[in-house]
Amino acid sequence: MIPTSFNYTKASSLSDALSALNDDSKILAGGHSLIPALKLRLNETDTLIDISKLSELQGISMDGNDLLIGAGATHAEIASSETVKQHAPLFAMVAAQIGDIQVRNKGTIGGSIAHADPAADWPAALLACEASVEVQSSAGSRSIAASDFFIGIFTTSLQSDEIITGIRVASQAGRMCTYQKFAQPASRFALVGCAVCASGSRDGLSNVRVAFTGVSDTPYRDTSVEAAIEGKGVNQETKDAAANAIDKSIYVMSDHFASEKYRSHLAGVMLGRALEAL
Ligand SMILES: Cc1cc2nc3c(=O)[nH]c(=O)nc-3n(C[C@H](O)[C@H](O)[C@H](O)COP(=O)(O)OP(=O)(O)OC[C@H]3O[C@@H](n4cnc5c(N)ncnc54)[C@H](O)[C@@H]3O)c2cc1C
């Protein structure tokens, strides 16, 4: 289909983009979610503000013990970054599993989390690593904990005058982290994705963090599972305890790809695989 007509402007700086941003305009990063939505007329806009070349949103660096990933970093850049592999290996692992190489070369972490597709991979990583989302408006900047950022289907706590500038995550060096997903075979989006991070060793896990994407309309941390396996070793008993502890109060999606029952079952399977992979 053809989108409704719109104007296009290429921002020359972050402040330029912020001043052009209003209720009738939209930010364009990699375009891999927004352009299809415009073409299907699920979305429309008066003006697209292209931020894809803004130097302020690029780069991957350390700020003390924190890893900072620019919102404009592509999935491919994150997957191949040695700094990411050292300080947030889960992020490199997740990035490498997104879509195909064309998607990874264009799509950005900022665009993905702003879009908040319930089947997207990044939210699980941000939640399991307790990352925060750095945002800027003309009035100033703020940092939003990942647990407060994703609030519903395609919905975040980002305000309409804010742009995501980056992701901040405390170095995970020394932590065991993994991401296991059951991918929709055509798009690679997660039917269910499970991220697990833990300190300690396979004989005794500590500070366990477990996050799911694809299961519900909003990605979430499962604190029931975390509590059930804290201090335990990785063995069949722990895997059974984890599967039994999965939060049953969470709304589970059902669609033409997977029923509620199938997704619930997959959540337990992916959790077991994640524990085994630690
Ligand atoms: C074929 C295909 C397969 C895919 N497979 C997967 C997959 O397996 N897993 C997965 O997680 N994703 C997948 N995706 C989605 C992909 O990761 C997209 O790149 C991503 O969702 C959006 O990033 P983008 O940079 O393209 O954002 P855009 O499409 O440019 O923007 C998306 C939304 O975010 C807003 N936005 C963008 N950047 C910012 C910012 N810095 N601040 C505020 N708002 C911003 C835009 O206004 C828009 O509303 C797939 C996409 C395609 C087309």
The ligand as an SDF file (V2000), in Angstrom:
LIG
                    3D

 53 58  0  0  0  0  0  0  0  0999 V2000
   11.3380   -8.2490    8.2980 C   0  0  0  0  0  0  0  0  0  0  0  0
   11.5410   -7.7220    9.6920 C   0  0  0  0  0  0  0  0  0  0  0  0
   11.9340   -8.6020   10.6890 C   0  0  0  0  0  0  0  0  0  0  0  0
   12.1270   -8.1490   11.9900 C   0  0  0  0  0  0  0  0  0  0  0  0
   12.4820   -9.0360   12.9570 N   0  0  0  0  0  0  0  0  0  0  0  0
   12.6380   -8.6020   14.2300 C   0  0  0  0  0  0  0  0  0  0  0  0
   13.0170   -9.5070   15.2620 C   0  0  0  0  0  0  0  0  0  0  0  0
   13.2620  -10.6980   15.0580 O   0  0  0  0  0  0  0  0  0  0  0  0
   13.1120   -9.0070   16.5190 N   0  0  0  0  0  0  0  0  0  0  0  0
   12.8980   -7.6920   16.8160 C   0  0  0  0  0  0  0  0  0  0  0  0
   13.0140   -7.3060   17.9700 O   0  0  0  0  0  0  0  0  0  0  0  0
   12.5830   -6.8130   15.8510 N   0  0  0  0  0  0  0  0  0  0  0  0
   12.4480   -7.2400   14.5690 C   0  0  0  0  0  0  0  0  0  0  0  0
   12.1260   -6.3390   13.5910 N   0  0  0  0  0  0  0  0  0  0  0  0
   11.9510   -4.9030   13.9470 C   0  0  0  0  0  0  0  0  0  0  0  0
   13.2940   -4.2020   13.8080 C   0  0  0  0  0  0  0  0  0  0  0  0
   14.1040   -4.5440   14.9080 O   0  0  0  0  0  0  0  0  0  0  0  0
   13.1330   -2.6680   13.7410 C   0  0  0  0  0  0  0  0  0  0  0  0
   14.3250   -2.1870   13.3070 O   0  0  0  0  0  0  0  0  0  0  0  0
   12.7970   -1.9710   15.0240 C   0  0  0  0  0  0  0  0  0  0  0  0
   11.6280   -2.4540   15.6090 O   0  0  0  0  0  0  0  0  0  0  0  0
   12.5880   -0.4900   14.7990 C   0  0  0  0  0  0  0  0  0  0  0  0
   13.7950    0.1760   14.6950 O   0  0  0  0  0  0  0  0  0  0  0  0
   14.0060    1.2760   13.6040 P   0  0  0  0  0  0  0  0  0  0  0  0
   15.3130    1.9240   13.9000 O   0  0  0  0  0  0  0  0  0  0  0  0
   13.8280    0.6840   12.2630 O   0  0  0  0  0  0  0  0  0  0  0  0
   12.8430    2.3280   13.9740 O   0  0  0  0  0  0  0  0  0  0  0  0
   11.7970    3.1150   13.0600 P   0  0  0  0  0  0  0  0  0  0  0  0
   11.0000    2.1540   12.2510 O   0  0  0  0  0  0  0  0  0  0  0  0
   12.4770    4.2170   12.3340 O   0  0  0  0  0  0  0  0  0  0  0  0
   10.8880    3.7560   14.2140 O   0  0  0  0  0  0  0  0  0  0  0  0
   10.0470    2.9350   14.9980 C   0  0  0  0  0  0  0  0  0  0  0  0
    9.2950    3.8330   16.0000 C   0  0  0  0  0  0  0  0  0  0  0  0
   10.1950    4.3620   16.9530 O   0  0  0  0  0  0  0  0  0  0  0  0
   10.2000    5.8010   16.9310 C   0  0  0  0  0  0  0  0  0  0  0  0
   11.6010    6.1630   17.1540 N   0  0  0  0  0  0  0  0  0  0  0  0
   12.6840    5.7410   16.4610 C   0  0  0  0  0  0  0  0  0  0  0  0
   13.8180    6.1650   17.0200 N   0  0  0  0  0  0  0  0  0  0  0  0
   13.4440    6.9090   18.0910 C   0  0  0  0  0  0  0  0  0  0  0  0
   14.1560    7.6240   19.0970 C   0  0  0  0  0  0  0  0  0  0  0  0
   15.5080    7.6540   19.1280 N   0  0  0  0  0  0  0  0  0  0  0  0
   13.4530    8.2790   20.0500 N   0  0  0  0  0  0  0  0  0  0  0  0
   12.0980    8.2350   20.0490 C   0  0  0  0  0  0  0  0  0  0  0  0
   11.3630    7.5800   19.1340 N   0  0  0  0  0  0  0  0  0  0  0  0
   12.0300    6.9120   18.1680 C   0  0  0  0  0  0  0  0  0  0  0  0
    9.6370    6.1710   15.5800 C   0  0  0  0  0  0  0  0  0  0  0  0
    9.0170    7.4350   15.5970 O   0  0  0  0  0  0  0  0  0  0  0  0
    8.6240    5.0470   15.3610 C   0  0  0  0  0  0  0  0  0  0  0  0
    7.4360    5.3390   16.0630 O   0  0  0  0  0  0  0  0  0  0  0  0
   11.9400   -6.7630   12.2780 C   0  0  0  0  0  0  0  0  0  0  0  0
   11.5680   -5.8670   11.2630 C   0  0  0  0  0  0  0  0  0  0  0  0
   11.3840   -6.3410    9.9810 C   0  0  0  0  0  0  0  0  0  0  0  0
   11.0120   -5.3670    8.9030 C   0  0  0  0  0  0  0  0  0  0  0  0
  1  2  1  0
  2  3  1  0
  2 52  2  0
  3  4  2  0
  4  5  1  0
  4 50  1  0
  5  6  2  0
  6  7  1  0
  6 13  1  0
  7  8  2  0
  7  9  1  0
  9 10  1  0
 10 11  2  0
 10 12  1  0
 12 13  2  0
 13 14  1  0
 14 15  1  0
 14 50  1  0
 15 16  1  0
 16 17  1  0
 16 18  1  0
 18 19  1  0
 18 20  1  0
 20 21  1  0
 20 22  1  0
 22 23  1  0
 23 24  1  0
 24 25  2  0
 24 26  1  0
 24 27  1  0
 27 28  1  0
 28 29  2  0
 28 30  1  0
 28 31  1  0
 31 32  1  0
 32 33  1  0
 33 34  1  0
 33 48  1  0
 34 35  1  0
 35 36  1  0
 35 46  1  0
 36 37  1  0
 36 45  1  0
 37 38  2  0
 38 39  1  0
 39 40  1  0
 39 45  2  0
 40 41  1  0
 40 42  2  0
 42 43  1  0
 43 44  2  0
 44 45  1  0
 46 47  1  0
 46 48  1  0
 48 49  1  0
 50 51  2  0
 51 52  1  0
 52 53  1  0
M  END
$$$$
